[in-house]
Amino acid sequence: MAAYETTRTAPFGAITTFRTIQGLSTIVHALRDWNDTRLTRNALDKLTDRELDDIGLCRGDIDHFSSRRA
């Protein structure tokens, strides 16, 4: 019969390392989302009013769309 010890504490620094990596990951995801929003807004700004109408948007929707994503 095998017994596993489940109350062992984490090695010294493991929690700090985990939280640091998690924090950096959060920052990377936030920067990625910001850049996606920026690229989308720039692409939509380059479209003509006719092209925006074809996809069901108007100029005022661009600010609403990008602020909702952020």
PDB file of N, CA, C, O and CB in Angstrom:
ATOM      1  N   MET A   1       0.851  -1.172   0.000  1.00  0.00           N
ATOM      2  CA  MET A   1       0.000   0.000   0.000  1.00  0.00           C
ATOM      3  C   MET A   1       0.899   1.237   0.000  1.00  0.00           C
ATOM      4  O   MET A   1       1.819   1.348   0.810  1.00  0.00           O
ATOM      5  CB  MET A   1      -0.969  -0.003   1.227  1.00  0.00           C
ATOM      6  N   ALA A   2       0.627   2.140  -0.894  1.00  0.00           N
ATOM      7  CA  ALA A   2       1.429   3.362  -0.992  1.00  0.00           C
ATOM      8  C   ALA A   2       0.704   4.494  -0.277  1.00  0.00           C
ATOM      9  O   ALA A   2      -0.522   4.599  -0.317  1.00  0.00           O
ATOM     10  CB  ALA A   2       1.703   3.737  -2.480  1.00  0.00           C
ATOM     11  N   ALA A   3       1.486   5.326   0.369  1.00  0.00           N
ATOM     12  CA  ALA A   3       0.919   6.483   1.058  1.00  0.00           C
ATOM     13  C   ALA A   3       1.588   7.739   0.517  1.00  0.00           C
ATOM     14  O   ALA A   3       2.808   7.789   0.362  1.00  0.00           O
ATOM     15  CB  ALA A   3       1.105   6.372   2.608  1.00  0.00           C
ATOM     16  N   TYR A   4       0.788   8.736   0.235  1.00  0.00           N
ATOM     17  CA  TYR A   4       1.306  10.003  -0.264  1.00  0.00           C
ATOM     18  C   TYR A   4       1.138  11.069   0.804  1.00  0.00           C
ATOM     19  O   TYR A   4       0.088  11.180   1.437  1.00  0.00           O
ATOM     20  CB  TYR A   4       0.593  10.420  -1.571  1.00  0.00           C
ATOM     21  N   GLU A   5       2.174  11.836   0.987  1.00  0.00           N
ATOM     22  CA  GLU A   5       2.103  12.929   1.941  1.00  0.00           C
ATOM     23  C   GLU A   5       1.545  14.147   1.222  1.00  0.00           C
ATOM     24  O   GLU A   5       2.155  14.648   0.277  1.00  0.00           O
ATOM     25  CB  GLU A   5       3.501  13.231   2.567  1.00  0.00           C
ATOM     26  N   THR A   6       0.391  14.623   1.664  1.00  0.00           N
ATOM     27  CA  THR A   6      -0.267  15.733   0.973  1.00  0.00           C
ATOM     28  C   THR A   6      -0.166  17.045   1.740  1.00  0.00           C
ATOM     29  O   THR A   6      -0.717  18.057   1.305  1.00  0.00           O
ATOM     30  CB  THR A   6      -1.719  15.400   0.735  1.00  0.00           C
ATOM     31  N   THR A   7       0.519  17.043   2.859  1.00  0.00           N
ATOM     32  CA  THR A   7       0.613  18.266   3.645  1.00  0.00           C
ATOM     33  C   THR A   7       1.993  18.912   3.527  1.00  0.00           C
ATOM     34  O   THR A   7       2.332  19.805   4.303  1.00  0.00           O
ATOM     35  CB  THR A   7       0.300  17.974   5.103  1.00  0.00           C
ATOM     36  N   ARG A   8       2.769  18.470   2.578  1.00  0.00           N
ATOM     37  CA  ARG A   8       4.107  19.016   2.398  1.00  0.00           C
ATOM     38  C   ARG A   8       4.005  20.464   1.911  1.00  0.00           C
ATOM     39  O   ARG A   8       3.183  20.776   1.049  1.00  0.00           O
ATOM     40  CB  ARG A   8       4.926  18.153   1.399  1.00  0.00           C
ATOM     41  N   THR A   9       4.828  21.332   2.458  1.00  0.00           N
ATOM     42  CA  THR A   9       4.816  22.734   2.051  1.00  0.00           C
ATOM     43  C   THR A   9       5.580  22.897   0.741  1.00  0.00           C
ATOM     44  O   THR A   9       6.406  22.063   0.369  1.00  0.00           O
ATOM     45  CB  THR A   9       5.427  23.634   3.154  1.00  0.00           C
ATOM     46  N   ALA A  10       5.284  23.975   0.068  1.00  0.00           N
ATOM     47  CA  ALA A  10       5.974  24.259  -1.193  1.00  0.00           C
ATOM     48  C   ALA A  10       7.424  24.625  -0.903  1.00  0.00           C
ATOM     49  O   ALA A  10       7.737  25.159   0.161  1.00  0.00           O
ATOM     50  CB  ALA A  10       5.264  25.404  -1.974  1.00  0.00           C
ATOM     51  N   PRO A  11       8.307  24.334  -1.857  1.00  0.00           N
ATOM     52  CA  PRO A  11       9.709  24.699  -1.660  1.00  0.00           C
ATOM     53  C   PRO A  11       9.863  26.212  -1.515  1.00  0.00           C
ATOM     54  O   PRO A  11       9.030  26.979  -1.998  1.00  0.00           O
ATOM     55  CB  PRO A  11      10.565  24.189  -2.830  1.00  0.00           C
ATOM     56  N   PHE A  12      10.922  26.626  -0.851  1.00  0.00           N
ATOM     57  CA  PHE A  12      11.165  28.036  -0.606  1.00  0.00           C
ATOM     58  C   PHE A  12      11.215  28.801  -1.934  1.00  0.00           C
ATOM     59  O   PHE A  12      11.975  28.457  -2.839  1.00  0.00           O
ATOM     60  CB  PHE A  12      12.477  28.228   0.184  1.00  0.00           C
ATOM     61  N   GLY A  13      10.394  29.834  -2.024  1.00  0.00           N
ATOM     62  CA  GLY A  13      10.378  30.682  -3.214  1.00  0.00           C
ATOM     63  C   GLY A  13       9.423  30.234  -4.292  1.00  0.00           C
ATOM     64  O   GLY A  13       9.238  30.954  -5.273  1.00  0.00           O
ATOM     65  N   ALA A  14       8.809  29.077  -4.153  1.00  0.00           N
ATOM     66  CA  ALA A  14       7.922  28.573  -5.202  1.00  0.00           C
ATOM     67  C   ALA A  14       6.681  29.454  -5.355  1.00  0.00           C
ATOM     68  O   ALA A  14       6.251  29.728  -6.475  1.00  0.00           O
ATOM     69  CB  ALA A  14       7.506  27.132  -4.895  1.00  0.00           C
ATOM     70  N   ILE A  15       6.109  29.893  -4.246  1.00  0.00           N
ATOM     71  CA  ILE A  15       4.916  30.734  -4.295  1.00  0.00           C
ATOM     72  C   ILE A  15       5.247  32.088  -4.925  1.00  0.00           C
ATOM     73  O   ILE A  15       4.488  32.605  -5.745  1.00  0.00           O
ATOM     74  CB  ILE A  15       4.328  30.927  -2.879  1.00  0.00           C
ATOM     75  N   THR A  16       6.382  32.648  -4.535  1.00  0.00           N
ATOM     76  CA  THR A  16       6.807  33.931  -5.093  1.00  0.00           C
ATOM     77  C   THR A  16       7.056  33.805  -6.593  1.00  0.00           C
ATOM     78  O   THR A  16       6.658  34.676  -7.367  1.00  0.00           O
ATOM     79  CB  THR A  16       8.076  34.438  -4.381  1.00  0.00           C
ATOM     80  N   THR A  17       7.707  32.730  -6.998  1.00  0.00           N
ATOM     81  CA  THR A  17       7.963  32.500  -8.418  1.00  0.00           C
ATOM     82  C   THR A  17       6.659  32.352  -9.178  1.00  0.00           C
ATOM     83  O   THR A  17       6.498  32.930 -10.253  1.00  0.00           O
ATOM     84  CB  THR A  17       8.834  31.254  -8.617  1.00  0.00           C
ATOM     85  N   PHE A  18       5.728  31.587  -8.634  1.00  0.00           N
ATOM     86  CA  PHE A  18       4.436  31.398  -9.281  1.00  0.00           C
ATOM     87  C   PHE A  18       3.704  32.724  -9.439  1.00  0.00           C
ATOM     88  O   PHE A  18       3.176  33.016 -10.512  1.00  0.00           O
ATOM     89  CB  PHE A  18       3.581  30.416  -8.484  1.00  0.00           C
ATOM     90  N   ARG A  19       3.667  33.525  -8.389  1.00  0.00           N
ATOM     91  CA  ARG A  19       2.953  34.807  -8.443  1.00  0.00           C
ATOM     92  C   ARG A  19       3.631  35.777  -9.399  1.00  0.00           C
ATOM     93  O   ARG A  19       2.951  36.561 -10.062  1.00  0.00           O
ATOM     94  CB  ARG A  19       2.864  35.430  -7.047  1.00  0.00           C
ATOM     95  N   THR A  20       4.943  35.741  -9.482  1.00  0.00           N
ATOM     96  CA  THR A  20       5.669  36.603 -10.411  1.00  0.00           C
ATOM     97  C   THR A  20       5.336  36.231 -11.853  1.00  0.00           C
ATOM     98  O   THR A  20       5.054  37.101 -12.676  1.00  0.00           O
ATOM     99  CB  THR A  20       7.186  36.503 -10.169  1.00  0.00           C
ATOM    100  N   ILE A  21       5.371  34.944 -12.149  1.00  0.00           N
ATOM    101  CA  ILE A  21       5.051  34.478 -13.492  1.00  0.00           C
ATOM    102  C   ILE A  21       3.596  34.779 -13.825  1.00  0.00           C
ATOM    103  O   ILE A  21       3.291  35.184 -14.947  1.00  0.00           O
ATOM    104  CB  ILE A  21       5.330  32.974 -13.624  1.00  0.00           C
ATOM    105  N   GLN A  22       2.698  34.586 -12.869  1.00  0.00           N
ATOM    106  CA  GLN A  22       1.289  34.883 -13.081  1.00  0.00           C
ATOM    107  C   GLN A  22       1.088  36.377 -13.348  1.00  0.00           C
ATOM    108  O   GLN A  22       0.300  36.748 -14.218  1.00  0.00           O
ATOM    109  CB  GLN A  22       0.458  34.439 -11.865  1.00  0.00           C
ATOM    110  N   GLY A  23       1.790  37.228 -12.612  1.00  0.00           N
ATOM    111  CA  GLY A  23       1.693  38.674 -12.822  1.00  0.00           C
ATOM    112  C   GLY A  23       2.210  39.080 -14.183  1.00  0.00           C
ATOM    113  O   GLY A  23       1.594  39.901 -14.862  1.00  0.00           O
ATOM    114  N   LEU A  24       3.341  38.513 -14.594  1.00  0.00           N
ATOM    115  CA  LEU A  24       3.881  38.805 -15.922  1.00  0.00           C
ATOM    116  C   LEU A  24       2.940  38.321 -17.012  1.00  0.00           C
ATOM    117  O   LEU A  24       2.772  38.990 -18.032  1.00  0.00           O
ATOM    118  CB  LEU A  24       5.257  38.159 -16.094  1.00  0.00           C
ATOM    119  N   SER A  25       2.332  37.175 -16.805  1.00  0.00           N
ATOM    120  CA  SER A  25       1.369  36.649 -17.770  1.00  0.00           C
ATOM    121  C   SER A  25       0.162  37.580 -17.897  1.00  0.00           C
ATOM    122  O   SER A  25      -0.339  37.804 -18.999  1.00  0.00           O
ATOM    123  CB  SER A  25       0.912  35.239 -17.358  1.00  0.00           C
ATOM    124  N   THR A  26      -0.299  38.116 -16.782  1.00  0.00           N
ATOM    125  CA  THR A  26      -1.418  39.052 -16.801  1.00  0.00           C
ATOM    126  C   THR A  26      -1.058  40.310 -17.584  1.00  0.00           C
ATOM    127  O   THR A  26      -1.870  40.828 -18.350  1.00  0.00           O
ATOM    128  CB  THR A  26      -1.834  39.418 -15.372  1.00  0.00           C
ATOM    129  N   ILE A  27       0.159  40.794 -17.387  1.00  0.00           N
ATOM    130  CA  ILE A  27       0.613  41.983 -18.107  1.00  0.00           C
ATOM    131  C   ILE A  27       0.701  41.702 -19.608  1.00  0.00           C
ATOM    132  O   ILE A  27       0.283  42.526 -20.421  1.00  0.00           O
ATOM    133  CB  ILE A  27       1.981  42.451 -17.570  1.00  0.00           C
ATOM    134  N   VAL A  28       1.242  40.545 -19.971  1.00  0.00           N
ATOM    135  CA  VAL A  28       1.362  40.183 -21.390  1.00  0.00           C
ATOM    136  C   VAL A  28      -0.014  40.086 -22.032  1.00  0.00           C
ATOM    137  O   VAL A  28      -0.203  40.561 -23.152  1.00  0.00           O
ATOM    138  CB  VAL A  28       2.120  38.847 -21.551  1.00  0.00           C
ATOM    139  N   HIS A  29      -0.975  39.483 -21.348  1.00  0.00           N
ATOM    140  CA  HIS A  29      -2.327  39.369 -21.897  1.00  0.00           C
ATOM    141  C   HIS A  29      -2.981  40.738 -22.050  1.00  0.00           C
ATOM    142  O   HIS A  29      -3.674  40.991 -23.035  1.00  0.00           O
ATOM    143  CB  HIS A  29      -3.189  38.475 -21.003  1.00  0.00           C
ATOM    144  N   ALA A  30      -2.763  41.618 -21.083  1.00  0.00           N
ATOM    145  CA  ALA A  30      -3.325  42.967 -21.172  1.00  0.00           C
ATOM    146  C   ALA A  30      -2.723  43.725 -22.346  1.00  0.00           C
ATOM    147  O   ALA A  30      -3.438  44.419 -23.069  1.00  0.00           O
ATOM    148  CB  ALA A  30      -3.085  43.739 -19.867  1.00  0.00           C
ATOM    149  N   LEU A  31      -1.416  43.600 -22.541  1.00  0.00           N
ATOM    150  CA  LEU A  31      -0.774  44.261 -23.684  1.00  0.00           C
ATOM    151  C   LEU A  31      -1.256  43.677 -25.009  1.00  0.00           C
ATOM    152  O   LEU A  31      -1.444  44.411 -25.979  1.00  0.00           O
ATOM    153  CB  LEU A  31       0.752  44.135 -23.584  1.00  0.00           C
ATOM    154  N   ARG A  32      -1.455  42.375 -25.055  1.00  0.00           N
ATOM    155  CA  ARG A  32      -1.951  41.735 -26.268  1.00  0.00           C
ATOM    156  C   ARG A  32      -3.369  42.208 -26.590  1.00  0.00           C
ATOM    157  O   ARG A  32      -3.680  42.493 -27.747  1.00  0.00           O
ATOM    158  CB  ARG A  32      -1.921  40.206 -26.117  1.00  0.00           C
ATOM    159  N   ASP A  33      -4.212  42.290 -25.591  1.00  0.00           N
ATOM    160  CA  ASP A  33      -5.579  42.773 -25.800  1.00  0.00           C
ATOM    161  C   ASP A  33      -5.591  44.233 -26.257  1.00  0.00           C
ATOM    162  O   ASP A  33      -6.345  44.607 -27.154  1.00  0.00           O
ATOM    163  CB  ASP A  33      -6.398  42.621 -24.513  1.00  0.00           C
ATOM    164  N   TRP A  34      -4.735  45.059 -25.620  1.00  0.00           N
ATOM    165  CA  TRP A  34      -4.645  46.465 -26.012  1.00  0.00           C
ATOM    166  C   TRP A  34      -4.206  46.595 -27.467  1.00  0.00           C
ATOM    167  O   TRP A  34      -4.753  47.404 -28.215  1.00  0.00           O
ATOM    168  CB  TRP A  34      -3.668  47.217 -25.095  1.00  0.00           C
ATOM    169  N   ASN A  35      -3.213  45.793 -27.868  1.00  0.00           N
ATOM    170  CA  ASN A  35      -2.721  45.866 -29.242  1.00  0.00           C
ATOM    171  C   ASN A  35      -3.775  45.380 -30.229  1.00  0.00           C
ATOM    172  O   ASN A  35      -3.932  45.975 -31.295  1.00  0.00           O
ATOM    173  CB  ASN A  35      -1.440  45.044 -29.393  1.00  0.00           C
ATOM    174  N   ASP A  36      -4.491  44.325 -29.904  1.00  0.00           N
ATOM    175  CA  ASP A  36      -5.572  43.843 -30.776  1.00  0.00           C
ATOM    176  C   ASP A  36      -6.627  44.925 -30.970  1.00  0.00           C
ATOM    177  O   ASP A  36      -7.110  45.138 -32.083  1.00  0.00           O
ATOM    178  CB  ASP A  36      -6.220  42.571 -30.189  1.00  0.00           C
ATOM    179  N   THR A  37      -6.982  45.603 -29.889  1.00  0.00           N
ATOM    180  CA  THR A  37      -7.971  46.681 -29.970  1.00  0.00           C
ATOM    181  C   THR A  37      -7.447  47.822 -30.829  1.00  0.00           C
ATOM    182  O   THR A  37      -8.184  48.380 -31.642  1.00  0.00           O
ATOM    183  CB  THR A  37      -8.330  47.196 -28.564  1.00  0.00           C
ATOM    184  N   ARG A  38      -6.186  48.167 -30.652  1.00  0.00           N
ATOM    185  CA  ARG A  38      -5.564  49.240 -31.431  1.00  0.00           C
ATOM    186  C   ARG A  38      -5.548  48.905 -32.918  1.00  0.00           C
ATOM    187  O   ARG A  38      -5.872  49.753 -33.749  1.00  0.00           O
ATOM    188  CB  ARG A  38      -4.138  49.499 -30.937  1.00  0.00           C
ATOM    189  N   LEU A  39      -5.172  47.674 -33.256  1.00  0.00           N
ATOM    190  CA  LEU A  39      -5.137  47.256 -34.652  1.00  0.00           C
ATOM    191  C   LEU A  39      -6.528  47.233 -35.277  1.00  0.00           C
ATOM    192  O   LEU A  39      -6.706  47.626 -36.430  1.00  0.00           O
ATOM    193  CB  LEU A  39      -4.499  45.888 -34.768  1.00  0.00           C
ATOM    194  N   THR A  40      -7.503  46.774 -34.513  1.00  0.00           N
ATOM    195  CA  THR A  40      -8.876  46.739 -35.009  1.00  0.00           C
ATOM    196  C   THR A  40      -9.389  48.143 -35.277  1.00  0.00           C
ATOM    197  O   THR A  40      -9.990  48.411 -36.318  1.00  0.00           O
ATOM    198  CB  THR A  40      -9.790  46.026 -34.013  1.00  0.00           C
ATOM    199  N   ARG A  41      -9.145  49.039 -34.320  1.00  0.00           N
ATOM    200  CA  ARG A  41      -9.586  50.428 -34.501  1.00  0.00           C
ATOM    201  C   ARG A  41      -8.919  51.052 -35.728  1.00  0.00           C
ATOM    202  O   ARG A  41      -9.585  51.729 -36.512  1.00  0.00           O
ATOM    203  CB  ARG A  41      -9.269  51.266 -33.240  1.00  0.00           C
ATOM    204  N   ASN A  42      -7.628  50.835 -35.903  1.00  0.00           N
ATOM    205  CA  ASN A  42      -6.924  51.391 -37.059  1.00  0.00           C
ATOM    206  C   ASN A  42      -7.463  50.836 -38.369  1.00  0.00           C
ATOM    207  O   ASN A  42      -7.609  51.572 -39.345  1.00  0.00           O
ATOM    208  CB  ASN A  42      -5.433  51.105 -36.954  1.00  0.00           C
ATOM    209  N   ALA A  43      -7.760  49.538 -38.394  1.00  0.00           N
ATOM    210  CA  ALA A  43      -8.307  48.930 -39.607  1.00  0.00           C
ATOM    211  C   ALA A  43      -9.691  49.485 -39.920  1.00  0.00           C
ATOM    212  O   ALA A  43     -10.001  49.768 -41.077  1.00  0.00           O
ATOM    213  CB  ALA A  43      -8.372  47.407 -39.459  1.00  0.00           C
ATOM    214  N   LEU A  44     -10.520  49.640 -38.897  1.00  0.00           N
ATOM    215  CA  LEU A  44     -11.860  50.182 -39.123  1.00  0.00           C
ATOM    216  C   LEU A  44     -11.809  51.652 -39.521  1.00  0.00           C
ATOM    217  O   LEU A  44     -12.629  52.102 -40.322  1.00  0.00           O
ATOM    218  CB  LEU A  44     -12.716  50.012 -37.872  1.00  0.00           C
ATOM    219  N   ASP A  45     -10.870  52.398 -38.981  1.00  0.00           N
ATOM    220  CA  ASP A  45     -10.732  53.812 -39.345  1.00  0.00           C
ATOM    221  C   ASP A  45     -10.354  53.987 -40.811  1.00  0.00           C
ATOM    222  O   ASP A  45     -10.697  54.999 -41.422  1.00  0.00           O
ATOM    223  CB  ASP A  45      -9.686  54.482 -38.462  1.00  0.00           C
ATOM    224  N   LYS A  46      -9.657  53.017 -41.375  1.00  0.00           N
ATOM    225  CA  LYS A  46      -9.238  53.109 -42.775  1.00  0.00           C
ATOM    226  C   LYS A  46     -10.373  52.800 -43.759  1.00  0.00           C
ATOM    227  O   LYS A  46     -10.266  53.122 -44.943  1.00  0.00           O
ATOM    228  CB  LYS A  46      -8.080  52.161 -43.024  1.00  0.00           C
ATOM    229  N   LEU A  47     -11.449  52.186 -43.285  1.00  0.00           N
ATOM    230  CA  LEU A  47     -12.566  51.855 -44.166  1.00  0.00           C
ATOM    231  C   LEU A  47     -13.381  53.103 -44.499  1.00  0.00           C
ATOM    232  O   LEU A  47     -13.468  54.040 -43.705  1.00  0.00           O
ATOM    233  CB  LEU A  47     -13.464  50.790 -43.517  1.00  0.00           C
ATOM    234  N   THR A  48     -13.972  53.093 -45.687  1.00  0.00           N
ATOM    235  CA  THR A  48     -14.855  54.192 -46.073  1.00  0.00           C
ATOM    236  C   THR A  48     -16.200  54.007 -45.388  1.00  0.00           C
ATOM    237  O   THR A  48     -16.495  52.942 -44.846  1.00  0.00           O
ATOM    238  CB  THR A  48     -15.025  54.261 -47.620  1.00  0.00           C
ATOM    239  N   ASP A  49     -17.017  55.064 -45.420  1.00  0.00           N
ATOM    240  CA  ASP A  49     -18.353  54.972 -44.832  1.00  0.00           C
ATOM    241  C   ASP A  49     -19.177  53.890 -45.524  1.00  0.00           C
ATOM    242  O   ASP A  49     -19.964  53.196 -44.881  1.00  0.00           O
ATOM    243  CB  ASP A  49     -19.074  56.325 -44.923  1.00  0.00           C
ATOM    244  N   ARG A  50     -18.995  53.751 -46.818  1.00  0.00           N
ATOM    245  CA  ARG A  50     -19.726  52.727 -47.585  1.00  0.00           C
ATOM    246  C   ARG A  50     -19.323  51.325 -47.118  1.00  0.00           C
ATOM    247  O   ARG A  50     -20.179  50.459 -46.936  1.00  0.00           O
ATOM    248  CB  ARG A  50     -19.455  52.884 -49.111  1.00  0.00           C
ATOM    249  N   GLU A  51     -18.015  51.105 -46.925  1.00  0.00           N
ATOM    250  CA  GLU A  51     -17.533  49.796 -46.481  1.00  0.00           C
ATOM    251  C   GLU A  51     -18.001  49.488 -45.059  1.00  0.00           C
ATOM    252  O   GLU A  51     -18.348  48.350 -44.744  1.00  0.00           O
ATOM    253  CB  GLU A  51     -16.001  49.738 -46.554  1.00  0.00           C
ATOM    254  N   LEU A  52     -18.008  50.513 -44.203  1.00  0.00           N
ATOM    255  CA  LEU A  52     -18.521  50.314 -42.851  1.00  0.00           C
ATOM    256  C   LEU A  52     -20.001  49.958 -42.881  1.00  0.00           C
ATOM    257  O   LEU A  52     -20.458  49.102 -42.123  1.00  0.00           O
ATOM    258  CB  LEU A  52     -18.297  51.570 -42.002  1.00  0.00           C
ATOM    259  N   ASP A  53     -20.750  50.624 -43.767  1.00  0.00           N
ATOM    260  CA  ASP A  53     -22.181  50.335 -43.889  1.00  0.00           C
ATOM    261  C   ASP A  53     -22.404  48.899 -44.361  1.00  0.00           C
ATOM    262  O   ASP A  53     -23.362  48.248 -43.943  1.00  0.00           O
ATOM    263  CB  ASP A  53     -22.850  51.325 -44.863  1.00  0.00           C
ATOM    264  N   ASP A  54     -21.532  48.412 -45.220  1.00  0.00           N
ATOM    265  CA  ASP A  54     -21.646  47.031 -45.705  1.00  0.00           C
ATOM    266  C   ASP A  54     -21.522  46.008 -44.579  1.00  0.00           C
ATOM    267  O   ASP A  54     -22.142  44.946 -44.637  1.00  0.00           O
ATOM    268  CB  ASP A  54     -20.584  46.760 -46.758  1.00  0.00           C
ATOM    269  N   ILE A  55     -20.729  46.316 -43.560  1.00  0.00           N
ATOM    270  CA  ILE A  55     -20.577  45.372 -42.445  1.00  0.00           C
ATOM    271  C   ILE A  55     -21.467  45.752 -41.260  1.00  0.00           C
ATOM    272  O   ILE A  55     -21.365  45.166 -40.182  1.00  0.00           O
ATOM    273  CB  ILE A  55     -19.110  45.315 -41.997  1.00  0.00           C
ATOM    274  N   GLY A  56     -22.338  46.737 -41.474  1.00  0.00           N
ATOM    275  CA  GLY A  56     -23.323  47.081 -40.454  1.00  0.00           C
ATOM    276  C   GLY A  56     -22.822  48.007 -39.372  1.00  0.00           C
ATOM    277  O   GLY A  56     -23.346  47.994 -38.258  1.00  0.00           O
ATOM    278  N   LEU A  57     -21.817  48.811 -39.672  1.00  0.00           N
ATOM    279  CA  LEU A  57     -21.272  49.755 -38.691  1.00  0.00           C
ATOM    280  C   LEU A  57     -21.317  51.176 -39.238  1.00  0.00           C
ATOM    281  O   LEU A  57     -21.457  51.388 -40.443  1.00  0.00           O
ATOM    282  CB  LEU A  57     -19.826  49.374 -38.313  1.00  0.00           C
ATOM    283  N   CYS A  58     -21.196  52.131 -38.347  1.00  0.00           N
ATOM    284  CA  CYS A  58     -21.007  53.521 -38.745  1.00  0.00           C
ATOM    285  C   CYS A  58     -19.793  54.044 -37.990  1.00  0.00           C
ATOM    286  O   CYS A  58     -19.258  53.351 -37.125  1.00  0.00           O
ATOM    287  CB  CYS A  58     -22.288  54.392 -38.455  1.00  0.00           C
ATOM    288  N   ARG A  59     -19.353  55.258 -38.307  1.00  0.00           N
ATOM    289  CA  ARG A  59     -18.148  55.803 -37.670  1.00  0.00           C
ATOM    290  C   ARG A  59     -18.269  55.847 -36.153  1.00  0.00           C
ATOM    291  O   ARG A  59     -17.288  55.595 -35.453  1.00  0.00           O
ATOM    292  CB  ARG A  59     -17.865  57.199 -38.198  1.00  0.00           C
ATOM    293  N   GLY A  60     -19.432  56.156 -35.638  1.00  0.00           N
ATOM    294  CA  GLY A  60     -19.626  56.226 -34.190  1.00  0.00           C
ATOM    295  C   GLY A  60     -19.497  54.882 -33.501  1.00  0.00           C
ATOM    296  O   GLY A  60     -19.189  54.817 -32.311  1.00  0.00           O
ATOM    297  N   ASP A  61     -19.733  53.808 -34.245  1.00  0.00           N
ATOM    298  CA  ASP A  61     -19.622  52.464 -33.660  1.00  0.00           C
ATOM    299  C   ASP A  61     -18.178  52.060 -33.396  1.00  0.00           C
ATOM    300  O   ASP A  61     -17.922  51.188 -32.566  1.00  0.00           O
ATOM    301  CB  ASP A  61     -20.271  51.445 -34.576  1.00  0.00           C
ATOM    302  N   ILE A  62     -17.240  52.678 -34.088  1.00  0.00           N
ATOM    303  CA  ILE A  62     -15.829  52.299 -33.931  1.00  0.00           C
ATOM    304  C   ILE A  62     -15.383  52.602 -32.489  1.00  0.00           C
ATOM    305  O   ILE A  62     -14.737  51.771 -31.851  1.00  0.00           O
ATOM    306  CB  ILE A  62     -14.923  53.064 -34.970  1.00  0.00           C
ATOM    307  N   ASP A  63     -15.727  53.789 -31.983  1.00  0.00           N
ATOM    308  CA  ASP A  63     -15.341  54.129 -30.618  1.00  0.00           C
ATOM    309  C   ASP A  63     -16.047  53.236 -29.604  1.00  0.00           C
ATOM    310  O   ASP A  63     -15.454  52.834 -28.602  1.00  0.00           O
ATOM    311  CB  ASP A  63     -15.651  55.595 -30.330  1.00  0.00           C
ATOM    312  N   HIS A  64     -17.313  52.928 -29.866  1.00  0.00           N
ATOM    313  CA  HIS A  64     -18.067  52.050 -28.963  1.00  0.00           C
ATOM    314  C   HIS A  64     -17.477  50.647 -28.967  1.00  0.00           C
ATOM    315  O   HIS A  64     -17.334  50.026 -27.914  1.00  0.00           O
ATOM    316  CB  HIS A  64     -19.554  52.002 -29.367  1.00  0.00           C
ATOM    317  N   PHE A  65     -17.141  50.155 -30.135  1.00  0.00           N
ATOM    318  CA  PHE A  65     -16.596  48.805 -30.250  1.00  0.00           C
ATOM    319  C   PHE A  65     -15.243  48.706 -29.547  1.00  0.00           C
ATOM    320  O   PHE A  65     -15.010  47.767 -28.786  1.00  0.00           O
ATOM    321  CB  PHE A  65     -16.458  48.406 -31.729  1.00  0.00           C
ATOM    322  N   SER A  66     -14.355  49.662 -29.794  1.00  0.00           N
ATOM    323  CA  SER A  66     -13.018  49.568 -29.203  1.00  0.00           C
ATOM    324  C   SER A  66     -13.025  49.836 -27.706  1.00  0.00           C
ATOM    325  O   SER A  66     -12.217  49.256 -26.981  1.00  0.00           O
ATOM    326  CB  SER A  66     -12.080  50.539 -29.885  1.00  0.00           C
ATOM    327  N   SER A  67     -13.910  50.695 -27.223  1.00  0.00           N
ATOM    328  CA  SER A  67     -13.960  50.941 -25.784  1.00  0.00           C
ATOM    329  C   SER A  67     -14.602  49.771 -25.044  1.00  0.00           C
ATOM    330  O   SER A  67     -14.282  49.526 -23.881  1.00  0.00           O
ATOM    331  CB  SER A  67     -14.728  52.230 -25.493  1.00  0.00           C
ATOM    332  N   ARG A  68     -15.493  49.058 -25.699  1.00  0.00           N
ATOM    333  CA  ARG A  68     -16.133  47.895 -25.067  1.00  0.00           C
ATOM    334  C   ARG A  68     -15.129  46.753 -24.934  1.00  0.00           C
ATOM    335  O   ARG A  68     -15.182  46.004 -23.959  1.00  0.00           O
ATOM    336  CB  ARG A  68     -17.369  47.434 -25.886  1.00  0.00           C
ATOM    337  N   ARG A  69     -14.233  46.607 -25.878  1.00  0.00           N
ATOM    338  CA  ARG A  69     -13.233  45.540 -25.812  1.00  0.00           C
ATOM    339  C   ARG A  69     -12.179  45.815 -24.775  1.00  0.00           C
ATOM    340  O   ARG A  69     -11.640  44.881 -24.181  1.00  0.00           O
ATOM    341  CB  ARG A  69     -12.580  45.348 -27.152  1.00  0.00           C
ATOM    342  N   ALA A  70     -11.871  47.064 -24.541  1.00  0.00           N
ATOM    343  CA  ALA A  70     -10.772  47.410 -23.645  1.00  0.00           C
ATOM    344  C   ALA A  70     -11.110  47.179 -22.202  1.00  0.00           C
ATOM    345  O   ALA A  70     -10.280  47.426 -21.327  1.00  0.00           O
ATOM    346  CB  ALA A  70     -10.378  48.832 -23.836  1.00  0.00           C
TER     347      ALA A  70
END
